[in-house]
Amino acid sequence: MTHHDVLRCAQEHATRYLDSLSARPAGATLDAAELRRRLGGLLPKGPTHAVEVINDLVRDVDGGLHTSTGGRFFGWVIGGVLPAALAADWLTATWDQNAASAAAAPAEAVVEEICGAWLQELLGLPPSTSFAFVTGTQMAHTTALAAARHRLLRERGVDVGEEGTASAPPLRLLMSENRHESILRAVRLLGIGTKAVDILPCDDGGGIRLDALAAALSASADRPTIVCLQAGDLNTGAFDAFEPACNMAHGVGAWVHVDGAFGLWAATSERHRHYLDGIAQADSWATDGHKWLNLPFDSAFVFVADADAHRAVFTQATSYAQPVHGVREPKDWNPEWSRRGRGFSVYAAIRELGRTGIGEMVERCCDLATQLVKGLADMPGVEVLARPIINQGLVRFLDSAGDHDRRTDQVITAIQASGEAWFGGTSWRGKRAMRISVCNWRTTSDDVQRTLAAFQKILG
């Protein structure tokens, strides 16, 4: 057996899968028990031919995969995978570079330099920001908040990297009631603790209330504070008012961090970039690549205005990985050392689409989300809770007996079972709702019409 056989086998399976997306159910059809029966068994005693392994794997997981790379998956903010990004990801695994350092992965280190600058320009961020390529927005938050903690405590005479936090003044984080839970997990991971978090109310548009922020900042103004703002709320796509919020926060020496997991990509759209006015005044930003840039998992980016604080958290000299002169050292900015080269897929995706192509994709997804919500709104028994600001919307389904939460969950279950489309549920302002998210380059108007036809059958 040679590697040609197994790679050819995998390529054929991958091509068949992609060619069959429109005919496949949008969601998985097998439960965990059946998947365990297919995939389980005794630990193999000896070797198995690699082609047989791949054929068996493809056969046994079939039915246990969401078709999330297809055009009718609207449940979470998940993009598809662009063709060039997919191919680059295959090559990334083939090249098998450890992207920890420039010495270990020379080409990857340079590609990250180039893509970091391209991303700063695409997202409207200052070119002087530092950056890191991480697994997801979860680790982007963790990286940014670690840099914020370093600077805020250093300003108060504590080097947290050497001394820890035992003698440091307690941090405080201010964020809205619509914050994503990944920020709270970052707070826990860093040992700051969720008791340090003050949750502030939102206005009718879903943005953080500026009067509440001003009041919170004025209380204990001398306490080291991080303000977390949102570019694209997960449920409604709402944006905070960045310019006034940044001015308030910086007036008392607070750090401003922006969760822009998908909404930061609105910067690529002429129609939608105004939602980000003032965002360049923040101190750190987080966004995913596997959402609107349609990269493979795991890919995300963090940017930090205070490059010294960012580097101070992660840089660590080693005797076995000497820096390469004149090349940015990836491990000085990244929470991981050993990791895959995430830059190659980023490079391929940006080259494939270019600035205009990314902007057109973002606007097309926003238009299709509006089309989908409007089509549902025209059906009897559907209440729209949030029309798309960009690509996110919320609807609920009304019950004649008044149990709208139960009816909403029933309809979500029915659309999932139909296989025509996949949506998930959420709770918003005390109500169960179906969340609509469109950020896949494959989604078309035909996908939307096919989805609406399935709802018409379900709603009767």
Disulfide bonds with the S-S distance in Angstrom:
none
